[in-house]
Amino acid sequence: MRSITANRASNWTSNWRLSTFNGLLIALYFIPAWTLAALHIVVSPVRGVFERPNVAVAMFISDVLHTSPLATVRLAWLLALGKLTVVAFFIAFAVFALRAATRKSDSCDEALAIALGMASTISFGSMVFAAQVGERAALQLHATELLLLIGTAIVMLVQAPHAPARGDDAAPALFEQPQLLHHR
């Protein structure tokens, strides 16, 4: 009985990569936080854009760029669309990561990379806008989000990919001649 438990434990730990686990933790934060922020913009664009997660962008758009209220609402909807797109990629990553077959083949890394890239861009822009308008609480929020995203991206880049399982039939085909169908 003990060997079965030890075998399951070693099998579980060998299937999970640090970047996958870290990506799931990041997704657990960004999915609800950015969904709520985006849905507040969708429900009430003027009120939703002036809440803490979005206030720096709203103040930059209205005060620095001197846009009309209608243009501010349109840009707020664009921000909500960007955040919901990031949430969709994090959800796709979470679904792929929880399936053992895709987790073992590192097929879920693309969705995580796209989510990290888009979220980093939005957080960096929001952080710069917060610094421009002097919104300290928003600056701290977006800087923290950006550090979380960059840390996950660094772990993803540094960690080596899974080594494929080598069996007797898996011979290295590096120096073999390609066998084309018309050369039989």
N, C-alpha and C positions, 0 to 999 in steps of 0.2 A: 504494500500500500504506500509505503514511503517513497519507493522508487517512481511510482506513478505520479505522485505529487511533485517530486523533484523534476521529473521529466516535463510535466506541464509547466512548471515555473521556468525552467530553462528555455522551453519552447516559446513561452510568452515573451521573455526578455530578449530572445534572439530575433523575434519578429518586429520589435518596436525599435525605431531609430530615435535618437534624441531630438532631431529636428521635427519628426512627425509628432512626438509627444508635446514638444514646445509649440508647434503650430496649432495643435488642438487646444492648448491652454490659451493661446492668443485668440483663437476663434471663439472660445467661450466668453471672452471679454468683448470682442468687437461685434459679434452677431447681435446680442441684445442692445448694447450701447448705441451702435450706429443705426440699428433698425428703429429704435425709439426716436433718436434725433431726426432721422429722415422722415419718419411718419408724422412727427410734430410739424415739420415743414409742409408735408403734403396736406395735412388737415387744415392748418392755418399758417399760410406762408409767412405773413408778417410777424406774427407772434412766435412761430417756430424758429425762424431764422435769428431772432434776438434772444434765444436761450443760450446758456453757457457753452454747449459744444459748438455752436455756430455763430456766436456773437461777434467774434473777431472778423469773420468773413463778412458779416452783415455790415459792421461798422466801416470796414475798409471799402466795401462796395458803395455804401451810401455817402460816407463822409469824404473819403479820399478821391474816389472816382466821380463823385457828384452825379450819380445815375438817378433817373426818375424812379418813382415807386414801382411802376410796372416793370422796369428793367431789373430792379432789385428783386422783385418776386420771381422773375424768369431766371435770374442767376441763382436764386435760392432753390428753385426746382432743379436746376442743373446740379447743384451741390447735393441735393437729396438723391438724384438719379445716380450720381457717382458713388455715394455712400451705399445705396442699395445694390449697386453692381459689385462693390467690394464684399458686401454681406453675402451675395449670391455665390461668389467664388469661395468664400470661407465655408459656406454650407456644402458646396460641392467637394471641397477638400475634406471636410469632416466625414461626409458620407463615404468618400473613397478611402480615407484613412481607417475607418472602422471596419471595412471589408478586408479580410486577411489576404486575399489574392492580390489586390491592388497595392496593399501596404508592402507586401513582400517584394513586389516588382518595382517599387518606387514610382508607380504611376500617378500617385496623388501629389507629387511634388510640383507639377506644372500648375495646378490650381492654386497651391499655396504661394508659388512664386508670383503669379499674376496678382493675387490678392495682396501680397506684401508690397509689390511695386505700386499698385494703384493706391493702397492705403497710405504708403509712405509719401507719395506725391501730394495727396490731399492733406495729410497731417503737416507736412513741411510747409505747404502753402498757407495753411491755417496758422501755423506758428509764426511765419513771417508776417502775415497780416496782423496777428495779435501784437507782435513787437512794434509794428508801424503805428497802430492806434493806441498803444499803451494799455492794453487789457491784460493785466498780470495773471489773473486766474486762468484765463483762456490760454495764455502763453505756457503756463505750467502744465495744463492738461494736454496740449498738443505736443509739447516737448516730451512728456512722459510717454505718450502714444508713439511718437516717432522713435524714441529709444527702445521701446518694446519691439517695434517692427524691425528696426535695424539689427537689434540683437538676434532676433530669430533668423533674419537673412544671413547674418554672419555664421551662425551655427549651421545653417543649411549649406553654405558655401564651403565651410571648413570640413564638414563631415564627409568621409569617403562614402561612395555609393555601396549598396549591397553587392557582395561578391556572388556571382551566379553559382548555383549548385552544380558541382562537377560530378558527373557520373561516368560510367565506362563508355557510354555512347557519345558523350560530349567531348569529342576530340578537337584540339585546337585547329582551326581552319585558316590560320594566319598565312602559312606558307604554301597552302595547297592551290592548285590551279582551279579556276572556276569551271564548273561543269555546266555547259550550256546545252540546251535541248537539241540543237541541230548538230552538235559535235559527238553524238553517240556512236 
